Amino acid sequence: MITEIKQTEAQERYRKAADKYQETIDKIYIAWDRAGFSGDPIHDLYVTAWEMAVYSRSPEMRGSNPPRPRR
């Protein structure tokens, strides 16, 4: 009987910890989604590098006159 009570208490603690863990994971995925990350690190790294390259060429980011496109 005492063993059953201890086992029940342990299962309840485990469930609470698992729920808290899942809640934290859900918050991380929501934050990633809001930030525009896909969850795939290689894809996110590629997109971030591409955005950095694009923004580094924009006149607002560089603060100088960009080269004009050739006609």
Rosetta constraint file for C-alpha pairs under 8 A:
AtomPair CA 1 CA 5 HARMONIC 6.39 0.50
AtomPair CA 2 CA 6 HARMONIC 6.24 0.50
AtomPair CA 3 CA 7 HARMONIC 6.02 0.50
AtomPair CA 4 CA 8 HARMONIC 6.05 0.50
AtomPair CA 5 CA 9 HARMONIC 6.14 0.50
AtomPair CA 6 CA 10 HARMONIC 6.08 0.50
AtomPair CA 7 CA 11 HARMONIC 6.14 0.50
AtomPair CA 8 CA 12 HARMONIC 6.19 0.50
AtomPair CA 9 CA 13 HARMONIC 6.21 0.50
AtomPair CA 10 CA 14 HARMONIC 6.09 0.50
AtomPair CA 11 CA 15 HARMONIC 6.12 0.50
AtomPair CA 12 CA 16 HARMONIC 6.22 0.50
AtomPair CA 13 CA 17 HARMONIC 6.16 0.50
AtomPair CA 14 CA 18 HARMONIC 6.05 0.50
AtomPair CA 15 CA 19 HARMONIC 6.07 0.50
AtomPair CA 16 CA 20 HARMONIC 6.18 0.50
AtomPair CA 17 CA 21 HARMONIC 6.08 0.50
AtomPair CA 18 CA 22 HARMONIC 6.08 0.50
AtomPair CA 19 CA 23 HARMONIC 6.07 0.50
AtomPair CA 20 CA 24 HARMONIC 6.25 0.50
AtomPair CA 21 CA 25 HARMONIC 6.27 0.50
AtomPair CA 22 CA 26 HARMONIC 6.09 0.50
AtomPair CA 23 CA 27 HARMONIC 6.29 0.50
AtomPair CA 24 CA 28 HARMONIC 6.34 0.50
AtomPair CA 25 CA 29 HARMONIC 6.32 0.50
AtomPair CA 26 CA 30 HARMONIC 6.14 0.50
AtomPair CA 27 CA 31 HARMONIC 6.13 0.50
AtomPair CA 28 CA 32 HARMONIC 6.15 0.50
AtomPair CA 29 CA 33 HARMONIC 6.05 0.50
AtomPair CA 29 CA 39 HARMONIC 7.77 0.50
AtomPair CA 30 CA 34 HARMONIC 6.17 0.50
AtomPair CA 31 CA 35 HARMONIC 6.10 0.50
AtomPair CA 32 CA 36 HARMONIC 6.18 0.50
AtomPair CA 32 CA 37 HARMONIC 5.06 0.50
AtomPair CA 32 CA 38 HARMONIC 7.09 0.50
AtomPair CA 32 CA 39 HARMONIC 7.07 0.50
AtomPair CA 33 CA 37 HARMONIC 5.60 0.50
AtomPair CA 33 CA 38 HARMONIC 6.69 0.50
AtomPair CA 37 CA 44 HARMONIC 5.95 0.50
AtomPair CA 38 CA 43 HARMONIC 7.44 0.50
AtomPair CA 38 CA 44 HARMONIC 6.50 0.50
AtomPair CA 39 CA 44 HARMONIC 7.31 0.50
AtomPair CA 40 CA 44 HARMONIC 6.10 0.50
AtomPair CA 41 CA 45 HARMONIC 5.96 0.50
AtomPair CA 42 CA 46 HARMONIC 6.19 0.50
AtomPair CA 43 CA 47 HARMONIC 6.15 0.50
AtomPair CA 44 CA 48 HARMONIC 5.99 0.50
AtomPair CA 45 CA 49 HARMONIC 6.09 0.50
AtomPair CA 46 CA 50 HARMONIC 6.11 0.50
AtomPair CA 47 CA 51 HARMONIC 6.07 0.50
AtomPair CA 48 CA 52 HARMONIC 6.13 0.50
AtomPair CA 49 CA 53 HARMONIC 6.20 0.50
AtomPair CA 50 CA 54 HARMONIC 6.20 0.50
AtomPair CA 51 CA 55 HARMONIC 5.95 0.50
AtomPair CA 52 CA 56 HARMONIC 5.86 0.50
AtomPair CA 53 CA 57 HARMONIC 6.57 0.50
AtomPair CA 54 CA 58 HARMONIC 6.60 0.50
AtomPair CA 55 CA 61 HARMONIC 6.30 0.50
AtomPair CA 56 CA 61 HARMONIC 5.92 0.50
AtomPair CA 56 CA 62 HARMONIC 6.20 0.50
AtomPair CA 57 CA 61 HARMONIC 7.20 0.50
AtomPair CA 57 CA 62 HARMONIC 6.63 0.50
AtomPair CA 57 CA 66 HARMONIC 7.36 0.50
AtomPair CA 58 CA 62 HARMONIC 6.27 0.50
AtomPair CA 58 CA 66 HARMONIC 7.37 0.50
AtomPair CA 59 CA 63 HARMONIC 5.64 0.50
AtomPair CA 59 CA 64 HARMONIC 6.01 0.50
AtomPair CA 59 CA 65 HARMONIC 6.26 0.50
AtomPair CA 59 CA 66 HARMONIC 5.89 0.50
